[in-house]
């Protein structure tokens, strides 16, 4: 009985967020031209212009030094598929649409970008196999207390390792898309 009680308390503490990142960690509001859980307009997919959608970020901490982004699709037939990794973005309230697809971008905002699972640098949008059903695309925004020392072309795994211990806020927007 005692072991069961210890297990229950441990599970409660871990899931309630009492350990780790503090109350501000999940405090970002992330919005775009589509609402959470809604369809991503084709403009931002492989069937459109294949450019990143604009991302609005609210309630960024004054302690923010940089922002990192990971966009991935956990519904891909081969496992989670990465569509975008970007970092060292200044603490801005909006990531504009159409960030150029190159390692280091100076304008319209400063961004360093990694390699996605298409094998390319920058954003490539939803492009699920036809007939595979609805896929969910997670636009994850991390506010960090540092700039990252990662070279352009780094992977999602590289970025995840680099941000450990530096996340001060987090927000996520999920869009859906299906090719018929």
Secondary structure by P-SEA (a helix, b strand, c coil): caaaaaaaaaaaaaaacccccccccccbbbbccccccccccccccccccccccbbbbccccccccbbbbbbbbcccccccccccccccccccccccccccccccccccbbbbbbbccccccccccccccccccbbbbbbbbbbccccccccccccaaaaaaaacccccbbbbbbbbbbcc
